[in-house]
Amino acid sequence: YSFIDQNGRLRRLSSLYGKVVFLNAFATWCGPCRYEMPDIEALYEKYKESSEVVILGVAFPSQSNEGNASYIRAFLSDGGYTYPVLMDPKGILSSVFSIRAFPTTVVFGKDGEVVSYVPGALSGEYMEKLITDALEK
């Protein structure tokens, strides 16, 4: 699958094979999502130079009462969030990974397999534990 992020960069999920991927699905209107976004930004700052870990968000423009892609980009910019956010206007990832709640975090191991699937808000410490556990597998 390929998606455009909030900065217009094409992101191919297949290019992430061999890395631990932390993927967080969110909505701008979701209070628990907003709660955990600063912790996700902190993880991104910690791992952005890593060759082993990738931090990603995914938003669903114009779906589930969400604003359009421009609205989401403005929301991210206004909040100071710089981690890559994939724009999924067709809801491909919500279908493939059965995302039924916001937020939902999916962590993939280096082999591309799902190692953690957590609906609901997470603490920064628990996010870090999910990544650490995936790195150790």
C-alpha positions in Angstrom: 0.0 0.0 0.0 1.1 3.6 -0.7 -0.1 6.8 0.9 0.7 10.4 0.8 1.6 12.0 4.2 0.7 15.4 5.4 3.8 16.9 3.7 3.0 15.4 0.3 5.6 12.7 0.5 4.7 9.3 -0.9 5.1 6.5 1.7 5.1 2.9 0.6 4.4 0.5 3.5 6.5 -2.2 1.8 9.6 0.0 2.2 9.3 -0.4 6.0 9.9 -4.2 6.0 12.8 -4.9 8.4 11.8 -2.1 10.8 9.5 -2.0 13.8 6.6 0.2 12.8 4.4 2.1 15.3 1.2 3.1 13.5 -1.4 5.1 15.3 -4.9 5.7 13.8 -6.6 8.9 15.1 -9.2 11.5 14.4 -8.8 15.2 15.1 -12.1 15.3 17.0 -11.2 12.5 19.3 -10.2 13.6 22.9 -8.2 10.5 23.7 -6.4 10.8 20.4 -5.4 14.4 21.2 -4.3 13.2 24.7 -1.7 10.8 23.3 -0.4 12.9 20.4 2.3 14.7 22.4 3.7 11.3 23.5 3.7 10.1 19.9 5.5 13.3 18.9 8.1 12.6 21.6 8.5 9.0 20.3 9.0 10.4 16.8 11.7 12.8 18.1 13.4 9.9 19.8 13.4 7.5 16.9 13.4 9.8 13.8 17.0 9.0 13.1 16.6 5.3 13.9 17.2 2.7 11.2 15.1 0.2 13.2 11.9 2.1 14.3 9.4 4.1 12.3 6.6 6.2 13.9 3.6 6.9 11.8 0.1 8.3 12.3 -2.8 7.6 10.0 -5.8 9.8 9.4 -9.0 9.3 7.4 -9.9 12.5 5.6 -13.6 13.2 5.1 -14.6 9.9 6.9 -16.2 9.3 10.3 -16.9 13.0 10.8 -13.3 13.9 10.0 -12.3 17.0 8.2 -10.6 17.0 4.8 -6.9 16.5 4.3 -6.3 20.3 4.4 -8.0 20.5 7.8 -6.0 17.6 9.1 -2.7 19.2 7.9 -3.7 22.5 9.6 -4.6 20.6 12.8 -1.1 18.9 12.8 0.7 22.1 12.1 -1.2 24.1 14.8 -0.4 21.3 17.3 3.3 21.2 16.4 3.0 17.6 15.3 5.8 16.7 12.9 5.6 12.9 12.8 4.5 11.5 9.5 0.7 11.1 9.1 -0.5 9.0 6.3 -3.7 10.3 4.6 -6.1 7.4 3.9 -9.2 8.9 2.3 -10.5 5.5 1.2 -10.2 3.9 4.6 -7.9 1.1 3.3 -6.0 0.7 6.6 -9.1 0.8 8.7 -10.5 -2.0 6.7 -7.3 -4.1 6.5 -6.6 -3.8 10.2 -10.2 -3.7 11.4 -9.8 -0.3 13.1 -13.1 0.3 14.7 -12.1 2.8 17.5 -10.0 5.9 17.8 -7.3 5.9 18.7 -6.0 2.5 17.7 -2.3 1.6 17.7 -0.8 -1.2 15.6 2.8 -2.2 16.1 4.5 -4.3 13.4 7.6 -6.4 14.0 10.6 -6.3 11.7 9.1 -9.3 9.8 6.0 -7.2 9.0 3.7 -9.1 11.3 1.4 -7.4 13.8 2.9 -7.8 17.3 0.6 -5.4 19.1 -3.0 -4.2 18.4 -4.3 -1.8 21.0 -7.6 0.1 20.7 -7.8 3.1 23.0 -5.4 5.7 24.3 -2.0 4.7 25.6 0.5 6.4 27.9 3.9 7.3 26.6 5.5 4.7 28.8 3.2 2.0 27.4 3.9 3.1 23.8 7.7 2.8 24.5 7.1 -0.7 26.0 5.3 -1.8 22.8 8.3 -0.6 20.7 10.9 -2.2 23.0 9.0 -5.5 23.1 8.8 -5.5 19.2 12.5 -4.7 18.9 13.3 -7.7 21.2 11.3 -10.2 19.1 
